Amino acid sequence: MPMPTVAVLVGSLRAQSLNRRYAHALARLAEGTLEMRFCEIGDLPLYNEDLWADPPVPVLRMKQEVQAADAVMLITPEYNRGTTPAMVNALDWGSRPMGESCWPDKPAAISGISPGAPGTLGAQKELRERATVLGMQVMGLPQVYMQASEGLMQDDRIIEASAIDFLGGWLTKFAGFVEKHR
Ligand SMILES: Cc1cc2nc3c(=O)[nH]c(=O)nc-3n(C[C@H](O)[C@H](O)[C@H](O)COP(=O)(O)O)c2cc1C
């Protein structure tokens, strides 16, 4: 059986994003267990129903990438106790046209990293609700709220031993969850 494929969406658009580095670190930890494929959302226009008259290429590409994957991973920063406009925009584009959403039944893992102590709790709470409404099968536990402490990451690698253990376990659990839904 080939490794499950996961479309990874990162809710930050900035080049030095902690969440992007974290997502790449997760992809490294998942090597041999999950094939993580990064799905760009920074080139999506702001959602506008009128654009379906001549669908933007990045929208069609994103939907195709999500459809082709066995699962999705949503990595979100926290903006004002919620998820980010970029993430919401991607979810909205993927959900339309009505009846052609790319999200239903996709097994989904949600996480995020923030310099603050709540570690994206507010962002994930909102995102979990949105993903559920869109019909994704969201893995409930364990929940992973990462605080960007000194010594956690170097470039795009997790270097703290306890975090490597914990995140490795989370990814293994997600691989099992994806297999169950395949
Ligand atoms: C508009 C805005 C709102 C923010 N609100 C929160 C917040 O509610 N909680 C939090 O922990 N950090 C908050 N932050 C700080 C972000 O967590 C921090 O900038 C983080 O590095 C952003 O993710 P990124 O590095 O992946 O871009 C906010 C940042 C911005 C730009």
The ligand as an SDF file (V2000), in Angstrom:
LIG
                    3D

 31 33  0  0  0  0  0  0  0  0999 V2000
   -2.8470   40.5630   12.9830 C   0  0  0  0  0  0  0  0  0  0  0  0
   -2.1190   39.6970   13.9990 C   0  0  0  0  0  0  0  0  0  0  0  0
   -2.7980   39.2380   15.1150 C   0  0  0  0  0  0  0  0  0  0  0  0
   -2.1580   38.4020   16.0280 C   0  0  0  0  0  0  0  0  0  0  0  0
   -2.8700   37.8670   17.0800 N   0  0  0  0  0  0  0  0  0  0  0  0
   -2.2950   36.9160   17.8500 C   0  0  0  0  0  0  0  0  0  0  0  0
   -3.0670   36.1900   18.8110 C   0  0  0  0  0  0  0  0  0  0  0  0
   -4.2620   36.3960   18.9700 O   0  0  0  0  0  0  0  0  0  0  0  0
   -2.4570   35.2290   19.5360 N   0  0  0  0  0  0  0  0  0  0  0  0
   -1.1160   34.9270   19.3600 C   0  0  0  0  0  0  0  0  0  0  0  0
   -0.6030   34.0400   20.0390 O   0  0  0  0  0  0  0  0  0  0  0  0
   -0.3600   35.6080   18.4740 N   0  0  0  0  0  0  0  0  0  0  0  0
   -0.9200   36.5720   17.7100 C   0  0  0  0  0  0  0  0  0  0  0  0
   -0.1720   37.2360   16.7560 N   0  0  0  0  0  0  0  0  0  0  0  0
    1.2660   36.9480   16.6520 C   0  0  0  0  0  0  0  0  0  0  0  0
    1.5080   35.7700   15.7160 C   0  0  0  0  0  0  0  0  0  0  0  0
    1.2650   34.5720   16.4050 O   0  0  0  0  0  0  0  0  0  0  0  0
    2.9480   35.8110   15.2190 C   0  0  0  0  0  0  0  0  0  0  0  0
    3.1600   36.9900   14.4670 O   0  0  0  0  0  0  0  0  0  0  0  0
    3.2830   34.5810   14.4100 C   0  0  0  0  0  0  0  0  0  0  0  0
    4.6710   34.5510   14.1770 O   0  0  0  0  0  0  0  0  0  0  0  0
    2.5210   34.5780   13.0740 C   0  0  0  0  0  0  0  0  0  0  0  0
    2.6870   33.3610   12.3990 O   0  0  0  0  0  0  0  0  0  0  0  0
    3.7840   33.1870   11.2480 P   0  0  0  0  0  0  0  0  0  0  0  0
    5.1220   33.3660   11.8960 O   0  0  0  0  0  0  0  0  0  0  0  0
    3.5810   31.7900   10.7670 O   0  0  0  0  0  0  0  0  0  0  0  0
    3.5440   34.2140   10.1920 O   0  0  0  0  0  0  0  0  0  0  0  0
   -0.7850   38.0820   15.8400 C   0  0  0  0  0  0  0  0  0  0  0  0
   -0.1000   38.5850   14.7080 C   0  0  0  0  0  0  0  0  0  0  0  0
   -0.7520   39.3720   13.8060 C   0  0  0  0  0  0  0  0  0  0  0  0
   -0.0040   39.8620   12.5670 C   0  0  0  0  0  0  0  0  0  0  0  0
  1  2  1  0
  2  3  1  0
  2 30  2  0
  3  4  2  0
  4  5  1  0
  4 28  1  0
  5  6  2  0
  6  7  1  0
  6 13  1  0
  7  8  2  0
  7  9  1  0
  9 10  1  0
 10 11  2  0
 10 12  1  0
 12 13  2  0
 13 14  1  0
 14 15  1  0
 14 28  1  0
 15 16  1  0
 16 17  1  0
 16 18  1  0
 18 19  1  0
 18 20  1  0
 20 21  1  0
 20 22  1  0
 22 23  1  0
 23 24  1  0
 24 25  2  0
 24 26  1  0
 24 27  1  0
 28 29  2  0
 29 30  1  0
 30 31  1  0
M  END
$$$$
